[in-house]
Amino acid sequence: MVDFIQGVANPRRIGIRVVMPPAVAIQFAEALRVNLGIYEATFGRQPKEPEPVPPPGSAGTPREALEASTAGPRGEGVGAAAKADRDEASRSASSAAHPPPIADAYDQLKATDDVLGGAYANTVTISHTGSEFHFDFINRCFPRSIVNARVYMAAPRAPALLESLKRSLRMG
């Protein structure tokens, strides 16, 4: 199962849930990996997600602000409180690198009943332009195949989708 989250507006919500057999999920992850390689061969390195600009008068990134507020005259810390603040910042940065527990993430999401059942797919097609990836999740059943879900994703988000798929497949 793959949930595509719409996070531009609050509250964040599940835009579409795609349900696929494990073998199809493995094929999807591999196809996405190959497609990302084709993307880089065609358009160059994936663009990075832009970071928010710090407000005027701030010390830059949150880490730089912390270092500026706890630095002594020669950049030395100002004691145990500064060390505790740096340790807390380090833990926060470390936890940002690791995703939150799945239950915590889903507590913050909204989902309608029609989305919770998911859209079944046993085939996926992937295409891309320089700015976005396009996924068609297809149900190939008799008498004809139908596209059950269509997703457009900004190109900088595609590598994170691949990492999430890999992580989920390792756990499953």
N, C-alpha and C positions, 0 to 999 in steps of 0.2 A: 504494500500500500504506500502510495506517495501522496502527500498533501502539499498542494501549492498554495502558499500563503500570500495574501494581498496585504501588504504592510504600508502602503503609501498614506492611507487615511486611517485615523483611529476610530473605532477599535480595529485592531488587526483581525483578519478573519481568514478562514479557509475558503479559498476561491473555488477550488475543485479538488476532489479526492479521487485518485485513480487506483483501482484495485487490479493487480496483475499477478499471475502465477510466478513463483520464485524463478523459474527458468527464464521467463520473459524479463523479469527485473534484472537478472544477470546480463542478458543480451542487451537490454537498454543501457546499462552502465557501460558495457564495452563499446556499444555504438556511440555513446556520448563521448567517451574517451577518444575514439577515432575521429569523431567530428570536431572535437576541440583541437586535435592535431592538424586537421585540414584547415580549420579556422586560422590557426597560427601560421601555417604555411602560406595562406592566402593574404591575410590581413596583418600579420606580425603578432607580436605578443598581445595577450589579452589585456585590455585596459583595466586599470585598477579602479575600484570603487572610490569616488572622491570622498575625502574626509571633511567634516564640517569645519568651517573657518572659525577660529576662536574669536570671541568678542573683542572689540578694541580695548586696549589697556591690559589684556590678559597676557600671561607668560607663554602663550602658544598652546601646546598640547597639555592635557591634564597632568601628564608626568612632568613636563617642564615647569608647570605652575607649582607642583608639589616641591620640586627641587629648588625652585627660586624662593619659595616661602620658608624652606627649612635650611637654607645655606647660610653659613657664617661669612665673615669677611673674605676668607680665602676659599669659599666653596665648601667649607667643612660643615658637617651637621652640627646642630645646636643641642645635642644631648639625646637622652633616652626617648623623649617625645618625638624628635625628628626621626630617630631610628624606627620607632613604632609606626609613624606615618609612612615611612618608606616601605616598611614590611607590609603594611596594609595595601599600599599602592601596588606592590609587587604581587600580592595575592590577588588583587582585583585584576591586574593585567594577565596573570596566569589563568584566572577563571574565565576571562574574556576569550582566551585561546581555546578553552574547552567549552563545548556547548552545555547549556544548563540541562538538568534532568528533564526527560521528556514530559513528565507530569507537570512540572513547573511551567514549561513552555505552553502546554495546552490549556492550563488554567487561565492564561491571558488571552486566548483566542475565542472568537465567536464563530459559530457554525450553524447554518440552517439545517433542518431535518433532511431536506432534499440532497444536500451535499454530504451528509454523514454516511449515507448508503454507498456512495462512491460510484464511479463509472468504470465498468469492467473493460479491460483491454488485454488482448492476447497478441497484439502487434503494435509496434511503435515506429513512426517515421520521424526523422529529424532533418531539418534543414536550417540554414542560417544565412544572415546577411552580415555586413560589418558591424551592425548595431544590435542585432537580436537573434535569438534562437527560436525556432518554431517546432513544436512537438504535436503530432497527431496521434492520439491514442485510439486504436482501432479494435473493434470487436469483429473478428472474422468468423462468422457463423453462417450456416445455411439459412436462407437462400441467398443472402448477399452480405457483404461487409459494410459496416457503418463506422463513422468517426464518432466515438462516444465522448471524447473530450479533446479540446484544442487549446494549447497553451503557448503564449508568446512570452519570452523572458529576455530581459536585457542581457546582452552578451557578457558583461562583467559578472553576472550572477551564475552563469553556467558552470564554472569550475566548482563553486560551492555546492551546487546540486550534485555534481559527480562525487565530491568528497562525502556528502551526506548519504548518497546511495551506497558507496563503498563501505562506509561505517555501518549502515543498516544491514547490508548483506553479510558482513563479518559477524555481526551480533546474531543474526537469524540463523 
